[in-house]
Amino acid sequence: MTALPSNLLRSGTMTEAEDSPLYVTALAKGLSVLTAFGPSRPAMNLLELADATGLNKSTIQRSVFTLEAMGYLARDIGSKRYRLTVKSLEMGTGYLQTAELIERANPFIQQLNRQTGESCNLLEPWGTDMVYVARFTSHKEMPIHVPIGQRLPMYCTAAGRAYLSALPVADAASYIERSNRVAYTAHTVTDTGELLTLLRQAHTDGFSLITEEIYVGDIAIGACVVNADGQPLAAINVSVPFSRWRPEQVLSELAPQLVNTARAVSSAAKGLKPAAR
């Protein structure tokens, strides 16, 4: 099968791709149904799915029937709402099992987890978000649960700012401008100028520190993974609660270990190229 050109895949909209004779509209609509489900919409009936996807009822009926027949959706007889089934995990786990960066990074991140005793994660960029693709959790109490596949904004997360700090300034500014900069807490920085200043500091330091900008009570530190050309591939973060840590402790104790881990992963991944985002 011929792949779509990378410039279409990276496009902010699918307008160009939709004009291509290679574009399969029915497939795109079916995938939009699967991706409509989430924490705020775990189950939906046909009308709710139509509203969530913007597709008409006839298209929704055909898509849902097909996805149910293939085992990706299941209907609750009482409520007539549909839910994702465990089979839907196949798409995500396929990526986790085949991504070369994850395979190369996991041993180093696991070692960092053993050294620190805290939650250590690998996140890759998609759009203006960072996506958790590997996670080694702490055996200690953690008030925040973040599953594999969770997406968080770049602009207010340690991993996101670490990734942006490795980009040319104009590119980083573009990501920030395209972000929906919501103030998740009283500490969230949303101003473009302030964010660019923080990115310059992160570039100088080699890491980014976040305190309660997306979750109250959370401190996170992130460092970028780059290839041999200095192109950012992903970011590693360590997340800890205020109940056990203070920012100054994170800087003195965790930052050096995180930066060393990011360098080790970067060396292991030096031959990789950034994927289309």
C-alpha positions, 0 to 999 in steps of 0.5 A: 500500500502506498503511504501518504506523503509525510507533509499530508500526515503532518498537516494541521487539517486533513483537507489535502489528504482528503483530496487525494485518490488514495484517501479512503473516506469510509476508513477515516469515518470508521476510525473517527468513531473509534477515537470518539470514545474517551473518559468523558464519553465512555459509552454513546448511543448512535445520536451521541456518536453522530454529535461527537464525530460530526457524521450523519446518522446513516454513516454512523449506523453503517460504521457502528454495525461494521465495528461491532461485527469486527469486535471493536464495539459492543452494545449494552442491550439495556441502554443501547449505548456502545462501548469499546471492547478489549479488542480495540487495544490491539491498535495501540499495543501494536504500536507499543510492541513495534516502536523502535524508540520504545524498545531502545529506551525502556531499559534505561527508563526502567533503571532510572525508575529503580534508582529513584523509586519514582514514576518514570515515563517516555512521551512522544509528540503528537500534534501539540500534545505529548503521549505516554508510550512507556511508563514505569510506576512508583511502588510508593503512593501516587495520587495521579494515575496516568495510563499509557496513551494519555495525551497531555499538552506540551505547553504546560508539561515537563516533557512537552517543554523539554521537547519544545526546548530542543526545537528551533525557536520559531517552530516552538513558538508555532506549537505554542500558538497552535495550542489551546492554552488553558489554565489547568491550575492557578500556576499554569503558564499560558502567556507565549512570551513567558513560555518562550522564556521558560523554553530558553531556560530549559534549553540551557539547563537541559531539562524542564521543571513543572510545579503544579501546572497541570495537576495540583500537588504534582512536580514533574521534571522532563528531559528531551531525547534527541537523535544524532542530528539533534532532532527531538524524538521524545522526552523522559519525565519523572513525576513526584508528589509534593507530599514527598518532594520539594522543587529544590530536592527534585533539582538537586537529586532527580535532575542529574539522573534524568539528564544522564538517562536522556543522554543514554537514550539519545545515544541509543536512538542516535540513528532514528529519525523523527516520525511524522507528527 
